[in-house]
Amino acid sequence: MIQYSKPFATLLQQKDDHAQIEEAILKIAKVLEENHRLKEEIQSLKIWQSVLENLQSAPREFLYQNKYKLLCFNGLEAEISIPEGYRPQAKEKSLLIEAAFQRVVGYSVKVRFRFIANP
């Protein structure tokens, strides 16, 4: 059996410790990134909720009942899913939603729709 000198064994342990530290740092970075993403998503949903609250009651109920959902909001554009059957009303609804975004965030937000198959 090969016997390693104490300094060599110490170097191996230090290398292993260093690898574990690097792995922990990478895990922490991933957790922080996920945390940041979740905070942005929560903020977007809060803004969307405020947008819905800023709509008149009839359009708000229409959006709730017809399952309009915020898919993405990057601060400048909002992508909203709506059932395919409501494509004819999309332009009118986009103007109402854009006006509500303006009231909530204080600047113009472009609304884009992603049409989904009717459930």
Secondary structure, DSSP 8 states (H G I E B T S, - for coil): -----HHHHHHHHHHHHHHHHHHHHHHHHHHHHHHHHHHHHHHHHHHHHHHHHHS-HHHHHHHHHTT-EEEEE-SSEEEEEEEGGGGGGHHHHHHHHHHHHHHHHSS--EEEEEEE---
